[in-house]
Amino acid sequence: MKVTLIAHTPDPERIIATAAKLCYSPSDIMSLKEGLTDEKVESFVSMLISIGHESVLEHVSFTFGIEGISRACSHQLVRHRIASYSQKSQRYVNEDGFDFITPPEIAAVPEAKAEFDRQMEALTESYNRIADILTENHKKTFMEQGFDEKEAASRARKKANEDARFVLPNACETKIVVTMNVRSLLNFFRHRCCCRAQWEIKDVADEMLKLCCEAAPNVFRKAGPSCYSEGKCPEGKMTCGKIR
């Protein structure tokens, strides 16, 4: 798994401080921005975070490239709706010989690992057989429509991928670009940095948080699971019992 911070709003903490300051000042925006020293920015942002004034955090966004995760993980990730996503398509990308993610608990048990690998190999073979069969059928149709053999074959394979992908497993590796504003990120970290989060998305969230802390340390100083960021666990009877 690899998480990269591709880009973020320049000077994020100053942008947040300027937006918040505007709410309480009659001054023009540029004057407000110029009057914010590094010390004032740090102090103001820390105060905003402590009182939960989060609307101004939406002016700053972070874009991440996430590679080497499973479709099971990405399905959880895209449930966070206030975000933008671009994911590797199984419709347009040929998944012949697809990479897959092996859960650590399966990898730790030889018998389970052997069965898991056997299933991945079988699914790869099924994907290829189905794609080949459908490609031949679609190729004939495209040639009947007047396309030459090369173009017909290219179009046929792409169309075959649409249906062959239905046999691909949740373990199938994927890549995704994610953009979230800071307010959404804080919510994401509260849920996904929690010990009760599924192991893979927790790993992703932990890496994203590390990168955010490097880029905007004052904004993300108290970011993390609810027990850390808010001092309480919202899980009730489902709590892990390890409140930080």
N, C-alpha and C positions, 0 to 999 in steps of 0.2 A: 504494500500500500504506500502510495506517495501523495502527499498534499503540498501544493505549491501556492504561494500567494502571488497571483499574477499581477494584480494592481489594486490600488485603493485610492480613495479620494485624497488628493494632496493636502498636507498639513491638517489632518483630520481633527485633531483636538482644538485647533484654532477655529476651524469652521463651526464646530459644535458650540464653542464658547461665544463666538460672534452671534450665532443664531439665538442662543439663549439670552445674551445680553440685550439684544434688540427688543425682547419682550418687555423689558423693564426700563428702557431708556428712550428719550425723545431724540437722541442724536442720530445723524445719518449713519448708514451702514459702514462706509469706508472709515469714518472717524472712529467708530467702535472697534473695528478690526485693528487699526493702527495703534490704538491705545492699549491693546492687550499684550502685555509683556509675557514672557515664558512663565514667569512665576504666577501672574494673574490667570493665565490659561490653566495651569495645573490646579490652582486653588479653585477656580470656578468649575472646572470639569469634575473635580472630586466632590464638590458640593452638590452638583446636579445629580451625580450617581447616587450619592447618599440619601437624597430626598426623593429619588424616583422620578425626576422630571425627564422622562424618556422620549417625548415627542421630538425634541431637537436632535436626538441621535439619528433620526431617519435621514438627515441631510448628508450623512457619510456612509459610503458603501465599500465593501471588500469583495474582490473577485478571486476565487480559488480554482485551481485545476486539481482534480482528484482522480488518481489512476490506481489500477490494481485493486478495485473493490468488486464485490459481487453484485449481481442484480438484486439479491435479497437486501443488501445494504442500500442501494440506490432507491429502492422502492420505499424504504423508511425515510430517506433523505428528502424526497420530493413531497412528502406529506407536510413539510413545512412550507406553507402556501405563499407567504409573503417573501418571495425570492424569485430569481430567474435562473432557468436551467437549460443547458444544451448538452445532450447526451449522445454518445456513440450509438448510431442506429443499427439495430439488427436487421432492418429491412434493406438498407443500402450497403451495409458492410458484410462481406462474406464471412461467415463464422466457421468455415472449414478449419478444423484443428484448433478450435477455440481454447483460450486459456481459462482456467477455473480457479476458484478460491477454495482452499481446504480448511475447514474450521479446526482450530488447534486441538480441540478435544477428540476430533476424529483422527487427526494426525498422530496423536499420542497413543492410540490403540492400534497395533499392527493389523488385527483382524478387520477392524472398522475401516482403516485406511485402504486395505486391499480391496474391500467391497466397494468403497467409494470410488477408487480409481477404476475399478472394473465397470461401474455404472457410467462414469464419465467417458470411458472409451466406447462403450456401447452406444451412448447417446451421440457421440461424434460420428460413429458409423451410420446411425439412423438418420442423422441430419444430412449427411452426404448422400445417402441413398435416395432419400425423399427429394432432395434438391436436384439430383441428377435426373430422376424420373420426371419431375415437374418441368425441368429445363427442356427436356426433349419434347414434351407435349406442347409447351409454350412456343418453342422454336418453330414447330410446324405451323402454328397459328400465325405467328409473325411473318413467316415466309409467304403464307397464303395472302397476307395483307400487303405484300409487295416489297418487304424489306429483303436486302441481300443476306446471305448466310451469316456473315460476320456480325452484322448489326442485329439480326434476328437472334443469334446466340447470346449476344450481350444483353439484350432486352429480356430474353427468356430467363437468364440466370438471375437477374435482379428481381424479376417477378416471382421466380421460384423461392427466393430467400424469404419473401413475405410469409409464406405458409410453412416452409421448412423450419423456421425459427420457433414454431410452436412446441417443438420437442426439446428446445434448449432449457437447461436447468437454472434454478435460482443461483447456483454456484458460478454461472458463466461470468467471466470478468468483464467489467465495463469501465468506461471513462466518462467523466462529467465535469462541466464547468458550472460553477455556482456563484451567483452574486446575491449578497444579502446586505441590507442596511444594518447599522449597529444595533438598533432596537431588536430586530429579528434575530441577530446573532446572539444577543444576551439571552433571549428566550430559548434559542436553539441549545445554547450551552447549559441552561438550567435543566433541560430535559435530557440531553444526550451525553453530558459529562457525568451524569449520575451513575453510580455503581450498578443500578438495576437496568441500565440501558443495555441493549444487545452489544456484545463485545466488539463487533466490527465497526458499527457506527460510533461507538464510544471512542475507539482508536482514532477515527476520522475527526471527531469533535475535539479531542484532546490536542491533536496536531494543529487544527485550525485555531484553537485558543492560543497555543504557543506563538503562532505567527502574528495573531492580533495583538498579543501583549508586547511583542517587539515593536510593532508599528504604532501603537497607541496605548502605552502602559497605564496612563491615568484612567482612560476610559474602561479598560478591561481588568483593572486591579482587583475588583471584587467579582469578576465573572467566573462562572463555574456552576456546579450543581446547586440546587436550591438550598441545600444545607449549608453551603459555604457562602453563597451570594446573599441569602436572605436569613440565614441563621435558623432555618427550620426545614423539616422534611414534609413534603405534601403527600407522601405515599401512604400515610395511615398505617393499616395493618401490613401493608406490603413493604414497609421500610426495610432497608438492609441492616439497620441497627448500628451503622458506622458513621453517624453524623460527625462531620469534620469540625 
